[in-house]
Amino acid sequence: MVRSLWTGASGMIGQQASMDTISNNLANVNTPGYKRMRAEFEDLLYQSVRIAGTPATEDTVVPVPTQMGHGAKLSSTQRQFTQGNLQNTENISDVAIQGDGFFRVRLYDGSYSYTRDGSFKIDSTGQLVTSDGYKMMPEIVLPQGFIPSTLNVSQDGRVEVKLPGQDDPTAVGQLELYRFPNPGGLTAIGENLYKVSNASGDSIAGRPGFDGMGKTVHKFLEMSNVSVVREMVDMIVAQRAYEFNSKAIQTSDNMLGTATNLKR
């Protein structure tokens, strides 16, 4: 009887973790480049009361085991790197990725991080940086006095601008994208950034539109791949599962109460 109390409690703890994940998805429904997370579970250890294959008689064995489970636990939070919708922003420094790949930026400590958020800005020196000031790698430096309306990023990552008095555009840089053998193994550090881990594998650099890399789409942003309807359905499922586990605890408690009152 005590086992059922702890089993129900483990189920409630697991569904609370599921709700935490769903809440984080809904909170980031409008975050550019955000990728939906899914809570995954696994069952806990089993108590083997009787093992399959144990001799039952002189000539027979037990065909199936007798095992008692101890509930469930959170095994992982899988991030789903499916394509988000592209939104036209008309902002000259916005670039979306259509397909596989990440932008690379350099953090203040000199290390590299990766992002799907293409809402870049132009700083006082003409460099493309993130909203938090991290520089895009390889560096893209726009020349002084360029005409902002002429900034163009092609689908293969070529960055061009026009200077006053020029008829032909000037190439100022080439964007690169990076992909991973296991993007689900990347470590999220906040600010729409990911760090390489032993599970993700090393980054593979490439030109947009080539060697399996996605294309760059200028003046667009990739929005979150979170579906509000799906999250609401998952929320209802998690809530009901939480209630079922709480009912199991209440029922176990009532059964214990009945056993306690037998003497009366």
Secondary structure, 3 states (H helix, E strand, C coil): CHHHHHHHHHHHHHHHHHHHHHHHHHHCCCCCCCCCEEEEEEECCEEEEECCCCECCCCCECCCCEEEECCEEEEEEEECCCCCCEEECCCCCEEEEECCCEEEEECCCCCEEEECCCECEECCCCEEECCCCCEEECCCECCCCCCHHHCEECCCCEEEECCCCCCCCEEEEECCEEECCCHHHCEEEECCEEECCCCCCCCEEECCCCCCCCEEEECEEECCCCCHHHHHHHHHHHHHHHHHHHHHHHHHHHHHHHHHHHHC
